[in-house]
Each structure stands twice: as C-alpha cells, then as structure tokens.
Amino acid sequence: MNTELKNAVQAADKKAQYDESAKRLLGQKSILAHILVKCVEEFKGMDPKDIVPLIEGTPYIGCVPVEPGLTNVGKAQMEAG
C-alpha cells in the first residue's frame, strides 16, 4: 500500500478512536455535571452530585447522524437502528 495513503488511514483511525473516547467520556452524567457547574451560569455553585439526577435520559453516543438532513432522526428510529 502507498505509504502516504497508509499514513492517512492510520491517522484517521487514531482520530476516530480519540473522538469516540471523548464522546463516551462526555456522555457520563457525572462528568457532564462537573462541566455544567463550571460553564453554565444556572448551575454555578451547585454540587455536581445534585445535578446528575437532573440530567434526563440516556445519551445517544455515535448513533445520531450528523450529515445535513439526517440530524433530526426521531427517537423511535434511533432505538430501532
């Protein structure tokens, strides 16, 4: 395989792995609660443990398409897919 092409494929794979790991980390409600306390005015001064139960639902990580026209997929479609 062409070395330049091989390097591009490897770099894309590493970036995809990093992206997936970051999404999974940010999908943790306890992590998200800490971010909300530091970044969102309405949550400043609150204990992150008090915020966790306020975060509703389960995050959809990596299953919602981001291509134009596909971002507003209904909940039933995402659960079926």
Summary of the structure (lengths in Angstrom):
residues: 81
radius of gyration: 17.6
end to end distance: 34.5
largest distance: 55.3
contacts: 146
relative contact order: 0.09
helix: 63%
strand: 0%
